[in-house]
């Protein structure tokens, strides 16, 4: 009886555990691919995009300038360069060594074989992408602020409400009777 229960429990774990694990791995792989693609698009959006990413990679991951030049000479995309920079920060391997080990083919497989957490790598690259977007937007807003001169408006205070009411009353028609009653007395005409 115990053996049947154990085998049944093992069967349930295998049947329900494998799809959950594979879907999580697939989602992480899709998230990493999305982050790499969006970093590539971030670099191509404007002429300063690649310079911005290069400086952010140097600051965030401590990547040397010669490694970045090596990646650009090999026509790596900026998303791939960022992934290489993360792996270099974690393992200490050079870009050339990672390229010889064919890390570009599958970053998930390479990360797992190097003993790294693929989930942490995905979160780090996604966070880096968000940081690059914030930096790009900050630079855009700084340029806009510098290019526009904002003239302060005079303080109208509480008198502005009275001025608006005067404008509203100016558009009203002069009062005239709208109804007349034939009953003599005080209420002969109604004026609104």
C-alpha positions in Angstrom: 0.0 0.0 0.0 2.8 2.4 0.9 4.6 1.6 -2.4 1.5 2.3 -4.4 1.0 5.6 -2.6 4.7 6.5 -3.1 4.6 5.7 -6.8 1.3 7.5 -7.3 2.7 10.6 -5.5 5.9 10.4 -7.6 3.8 10.2 -10.8 1.7 13.3 -9.8 4.9 15.3 -9.0 6.4 14.3 -12.3 3.3 14.9 -14.4 2.4 18.3 -12.8 6.0 19.4 -12.0 7.6 19.2 -15.4 5.1 21.5 -17.3 5.4 24.1 -14.5 9.2 24.0 -14.7 9.3 24.1 -18.4 6.9 27.0 -18.6 8.9 29.0 -16.1 12.1 28.4 -18.0 10.3 29.4 -21.3 9.0 32.6 -19.7 12.5 33.5 -18.4 14.0 32.8 -21.8 11.3 34.9 -23.5 11.9 37.7 -20.9 15.7 37.6 -21.5 15.2 37.7 -25.3 12.7 40.6 -24.9 15.2 42.5 -22.7 18.0 42.0 -25.2 15.8 43.1 -28.1 14.6 46.2 -26.3 18.2 47.1 -25.5 19.1 46.8 -29.1 16.2 49.1 -30.0 17.2 51.5 -27.2 20.6 51.8 -28.9 19.2 52.4 -32.3 16.6 55.1 -31.3 19.0 58.0 -31.5 22.6 58.7 -32.2 23.5 59.0 -28.5 21.8 55.7 -27.7 24.9 53.5 -28.1 27.1 56.0 -26.2 24.6 56.1 -23.4 24.5 52.3 -23.2 28.3 52.0 -23.3 28.6 54.4 -20.3 25.8 52.7 -18.4 27.4 49.2 -19.0 30.8 50.6 -17.8 29.2 52.0 -14.6 26.7 49.1 -13.9 28.8 46.1 -14.6 32.4 47.5 -14.5 33.1 46.5 -18.0 36.3 47.9 -19.5 36.3 50.0 -22.6 38.5 47.6 -24.6 35.9 44.8 -24.0 33.2 47.1 -25.4 35.3 47.9 -28.4 35.9 44.2 -29.0 32.1 43.5 -28.9 31.5 46.4 -31.4 34.2 45.2 -33.7 32.6 41.7 -33.7 29.2 43.3 -34.6 27.6 42.2 -31.4 24.3 43.9 -30.6 24.0 46.1 -27.6 21.7 43.6 -25.9 24.3 40.8 -26.4 27.1 43.1 -25.2 25.1 43.8 -22.0 24.5 40.0 -21.5 28.3 39.4 -22.0 29.0 42.2 -19.5 26.7 40.6 -16.9 28.3 37.2 -17.4 31.7 38.8 -17.2 30.8 40.5 -13.9 29.6 37.2 -12.5 32.2 34.7 -13.8 35.2 37.0 -14.7 35.6 35.6 -18.2 36.5 37.9 -21.0 34.2 38.6 -24.0 36.5 36.6 -26.3 36.5 33.6 -24.1 32.7 33.7 -23.8 32.5 34.0 -27.6 34.7 31.0 -28.1 32.5 29.0 -25.7 29.5 30.1 -28.0 27.6 31.9 -25.3 25.6 33.9 -27.9 23.9 30.7 -29.2 21.9 30.3 -25.9 22.5 32.6 -23.0 20.2 30.4 -20.8 22.2 27.2 -21.4 25.5 29.1 -21.0 24.4 30.7 -17.7 23.3 27.3 -16.3 26.5 25.6 -17.4 28.6 28.3 -15.8 26.7 27.9 -12.5 24.9 31.2 -12.7 21.2 31.8 -11.9 19.4 32.5 -15.2 16.6 34.1 -13.3 18.9 36.7 -11.7 20.5 37.3 -15.1 17.1 38.0 -16.6 16.1 40.3 -13.8 19.4 42.2 -14.0 19.2 42.8 -17.8 15.5 43.8 -17.5 16.4 46.3 -14.7 19.3 47.6 -16.8 17.0 48.1 -19.7 14.6 50.1 -17.5 17.5 52.2 -16.2 18.6 52.9 -19.7 15.1 54.0 -20.6 14.9 56.3 -17.6 18.3 57.8 -18.4 17.2 58.4 -22.0 14.0 60.0 -21.0 15.8 62.2 -18.4 18.1 63.5 -21.1 15.2 64.2 -23.4 13.4 66.2 -20.7 16.6 68.1 -19.8 17.0 69.2 -23.4 13.4 70.3 -23.6 13.7 72.2 -20.4 16.8 74.0 -21.6 15.3 74.8 -25.0 12.1 76.3 -23.8 11.8 79.5 -21.9 8.9 79.6 -19.5 7.6 83.0 -18.8 5.9 83.3 -15.4 2.3 84.4 -15.4 1.2 87.3 -13.3 -0.5 86.3 -10.0 -4.2 87.2 -10.5 -5.1 86.2 -7.0 -8.8 86.1 -6.0 -9.7 88.9 -8.4 -9.5 86.5 -11.3 -12.8 84.9 -10.2 -14.5 88.3 -10.2 -13.1 89.1 -13.6 -14.5 85.8 -15.0 -17.9 86.5 -13.5 -17.9 90.0 -15.2 -17.2 88.3 -18.5 -20.0 85.8 -18.0 -22.5 88.5 -17.1 -21.5 90.6 -20.1 -22.8 87.9 -22.5 -26.3 87.8 -20.8 -29.2 89.4 -22.7 -30.9 92.4 -21.1 -33.9 91.5 -19.0 -37.3 91.5 -20.6 -40.6 90.0 -19.7 -41.1 86.4 -20.9 -44.7 86.0 -19.7 -47.5 88.4 -19.0 -50.5 87.6 -16.8 -53.9 89.1 -17.3 -54.6 89.1 -13.6 -54.3 92.6 -12.2 -52.1 93.0 -9.2 -48.6 92.9 -8.0 -47.6 90.0 -10.2 -48.4 91.4 -13.6 -45.1 90.7 -15.2 -42.5 88.0 -14.6 -38.9 89.0 -15.2 -36.2 86.4 -14.9 
